[in-house]
């Protein structure tokens, strides 16, 4: 409610690195839903910078009828696009060119990876995506998770990094599989 009405709020909040919960005065600036967490983006009175408050760490909240103090030039979309919500590998943006499978990745039309995203149909089974994104760990996790449904055309260094990670994961799991008991033995030992 404080966010919608552009009022400050008081929260009882327990940060991971605080010994005890604290009552804090917050200027709410936006909400970010990042499964499974919801983050309140804002400033905390008496502390520097924009903060990401994980809402499940807040045990109480109270609306204050005092207007939010918004930092000059703050834009939630630009804040997210800067990579602030992800673990940055570099502060330099990455130009990404992907070839994607339909219909698996069609959701990119409604949930673009970045502001400058351009999608081009290739044929009935695939499309290209060109976009500038933050160089984050989240980008790598997403590309790894979608590896069966896309080709990384550019940048080549990122394609090599994702391929190496996938190969290392595959080798590790093959090693684990070779250490398991034969399937016949496992099936015969079930109750």
C-alpha positions, -999 to +999 in steps of 0.1 A: +000+000+000+029+024+008+044+018-026+011+024-044+002+055-024+038+068-025+042+070+012+070+059+035+066+028+057+082+013+088+092-023+087+106-047+113+132-063+092+159-090+098+187-089+073+208-120+069+238-102+083+220-083+111+222-099+146+186-089+155+155-076+136+155-038+133+127-012+128+136+007+096+120+036+079+118+028+041+111+049+010+096+022-012+104+027-049+093-006-065+087-043-063+106-069-081+093-105-084+122-129-088+111-164-081+107-174-054+113-141-037+097-106-038+120-077-033+110-042-021+134-018-038+139+014-018+160+035+004+164+031+042+165+064+062+200+069+076+217+045+052+233+050+018+221+038-016+192+018-031+184-014-011+168-047-020+146-058+009+134-094+007+098-092+019+097-125+037+124-111+061+099-084+072+077-094+102+057-062+106+049-032+084+032+001+090+022+028+065+033+064+073+014+092+057+047+110+048+056+113+011+083+091-004+117+107-009+127+095-044+163+097-054+168+121-084+166+102-117+157+069-102+140+046-127+131+010-116+135-004-152+169+011-156+179-001-121+170-037-131+186-034-166+218-022-149+222-057-135+216-045-099+193-075-093+219-100-105+254-109-096+275-088-121+305-105-138+313-072-155+299-037-156+301-038-194+268-048-211+267-079-234+253-079-269+235-112-272+224-129-304+204-161-300+187-185-323+156-198-304+132-226-307+095-221-312+072-224-293+094-231-262+109-196-261+080-176-276+075-160-241+104-138-250+080-117-271+060-108-239+090-109-214+119-094-233+154-098-220+162-061-225+148-028-237+164-030-271+154-066-279+146-073-315+130-106-326+131-119-362+113-150-374+137-174-392+111-201-401+082-219-385+105-236-359+129-208-349+135-171-344+165-148-337+168-125-307+193-096-306+195-077-273+219-059-250+218-074-215+238-071-182+267-095-178+252-113-148+253-147-132+215-149-139+221-146-176+245-176-174+219-196-154+192-188-179+213-197-209+224-229-193+188-238-184+176-231-219+206-248-237+184-274-253+162-247-269+187-220-282+220-214-299+242-186-287+254-170-319+272-141-302+292-135-282+315-164-289+332-162-256+299-166-238+289-196-260+323-212-251+318-205-214+282-220-214+294-251-234+323-257-210+300-255-180+275-279-196+303-303-205+317-302-169+283-309-155+277-338-179+311-353-170+304-350-133+271-367-136+285-394-159+311-401-132+283-404-106+263-427-128+293-450-133+296-453-095+260-464-090+250-500-085+238-518-116+201-511-123+192-548-120+205-548-085+187-516-075+154-530-089+157-563-071+165-546-038+133-525-037+107-535-011 
